Amino acid sequence: MASIGIIANPASGKDIRRLVSYATVIDNNEKVNIVKRIVLAAQGYGVDDIYIMPDSYMMGAKVIDELTAEGALRSGCHVLEMPIRADAKDSARAAAMMNEMGVGCAVILGGDGTSRAVAKSIGETPILPLSTGTNNVYPSMIEGTVAGIAAAIIALSPEPKRTCVHDKRIEIYLGGELKDIALIDTVISNELCVGARAIWNASSISKIIVTRAHPASIGFSAAVGVLEIVTAEDDFGFAVCLGESGIAVKAPLAAGVVEQINLSSADKLKLRERHEHKFDKNCTIALDGEREIQIEKGDLIEICVDRTGPWRVDVHKTLEKAHDENFFRIE
């Protein structure tokens, strides 16, 4: 019995960065349509059961009701029974449930922050992140039908991880204890409080640490990417410090927003190597674009890049491997 999970975040793409950039808006009605296409494609290729995270917009219920009314739903399609709080912990709880249930693949609709929440509790279950957020580096813009096919292939495969990437993550230690993680970037900001969480003001940034970076990205990892390309497969991270002088670069820090910044230092970071940071003033640390950790003067943190992130489905590689093995042929 093959099964997949779907976690669709109704809050993705609605943060304050919408007001200071020109980002695409994917509303919840379109997310419902994307989930429908995932369900139809997955069942079309042999998935027996599909489990959907409950949410305040009731996307899962809408999908089931509409597909049932159309006579299009053949697989078992279920909304998980769990309390919802309309925050990132919903995604983390749903991911933990799906991992415990043994779903073959979890499809994630959201931004970098949603994938980060899922990564905390998804365990060894492969994930397929689809971009419906603001500044997205981790999830990809993949059509829902294609995502559903890839998820089905992974769920049906006896070796699901052979076409997955074991991603890196950034680990933040405070007082020797793991405090939190990021999948793409960690940004040290001079902002004194978490506030609206989303970070967008480059003038407040003192340091950026990344697991990957490319000039084709949007967000603070692009500030590294215009200087140094770091891929998901590279066994190192990268860090830059921002200052009033240094290497001057222009980078797309938000959709439609290009800014000049000065990089006063740039360094590769070896995997598993902890780097200490002692703070002489209060500040905040943003993880994958959202301020999460409030730092007080005198705090000592350690930052480490390691390959302990989730297993992420490489969609093109998955479909190409399926093609080579005649998965799509009907005998």
Summary of the structure (lengths in Angstrom):
residues: 331
radius of gyration: 20.1
end to end distance: 20.7
largest distance: 68.3
contacts: 1183
relative contact order: 0.15
helix: 27%
strand: 34%
